[in-house]
Amino acid sequence: MRKEAVMLATVTTVAVVAVLVRQNSRKKQRRWKQTQRILRKFARESATPVPKLWEVANALVSDMQASLVSQEETSTLNMLVSYAASLPKGDEKGLYYGLNLRGTNFLILCARLGGRNEPISDLYRKEISIPPNVLSGTSQELFDYIAVELAKFFVSEHPPDDTLDAPEREKKLGFTVSYPVDQAAAISGSAIKWKSFSANDTVGKALVNDINQALEKHGLNFRVFSLVDDTVGNLAGGRCYNNGIVASVTLAMGSNAAYVEPNEAVPKWQGPMPSSNVGELVINTEWGNFNCSNLPVTEFDSSLDSESSNPGCRIFEKLTSAMYLGEIVRRVLLKMAQETALFGDVVPPKLATPYQLRSPDMAAMHQDTSEDHGVVGEKLKENLGITNSSPMVREVVAEVCDIVAERGARLAGAGIVGIIKKLGRIESRKSVVTVEGGLYEHYRVFRNYLHSSVWEMLGSDHSDNVVIEHSHGGSGAGAVFLAACQNTKSS
């Protein structure tokens, strides 16, 4: 009797366990199907087929035209006429200095230009962090700090044939500003709330004067002639190597484009025409501000935007720049974790932390070619505290990265095509576009997606008319090229 009871209990236990196993298996299957549904929906809403890309490119052209005609805010683009009164011709020679101001740091550069045969050599570069008290202070305090650090750089890094106490030789200093300055200002409440200025902007001119006063105050025989966006600097650098370059694009923490426009195409410009750029004006598009109904915006992009420091602004940038790509991936993975337990029954705390996943780590996961996606597992553990990911889960993560990167790259490609179309050069003339930034330089798959989007849009008949190449000199080097082509008339 006792033996039969034991056997019955054993059978019952086995049956219960079997039921629980089946229930757990079905639960996992349901969760996995839901994960796939979220993934497919995200991919569908993020899709950028060629017709969609042309819609975006045409909308960009329309906004560009509207902004160039009117001083009023008739489009999402600013289309600023740049302070850069001239662009290099390629024959510039000599030793020049540049400064690139970013969010919480700045680069000081020194390089020798040798004309067409040897455009840049003897490149000296130093990155300097800005202390919090300076970053949150006044612009004059910042310029004083920069002047002090520039003096130190000159003493320690300058070429042996250049001397600080050479009053007969005023040194030209190119000054460029990168987009993250605005981001740092929004976060820290800094007084540095300026970034982009048009050539007739009195605030920008005042800042140039303030910079030069700080340099003089600290005994430096340097002079800044203009303050421009670093994308304009990259355009200057490109022109130093190739006069056929018509535009420059930045795909880094920010996203922007600058290009050269014929004077007559800018009716809103009432100021004097630059003496050096014969028949041309340099336009800073500020395309990060671009927005149109054709952009493939998902629920994840909408939530990112609404929770950002600038809701409703810089939508194109939030789809194409390194500052946001990793964050979009994190938001998709968070939804999967919450609704499908992708990483287990408990949502990893770090996954719920905004901007915890950086775009370089996203790129590393995306470009992981190992069979079990080992790099994905390492990055999940390192950045998000996820230690129990299976190969199947890692594959999903890689797919999310792919969707986000492909969309961003192809939209940037559509932007490039839009600029070339605005210039009327797609069918008849060869155009070279230079691209700067970590997304393009270090993110191979992103770069390939960008190129393929341009090829697909233009087709075999016209794709050879647009050449995209990496910028020369590296980050911040555009400031050096700007210094080389500035003259006293531009002040």
Disulfide bonds with the S-S distance in Angstrom:
none
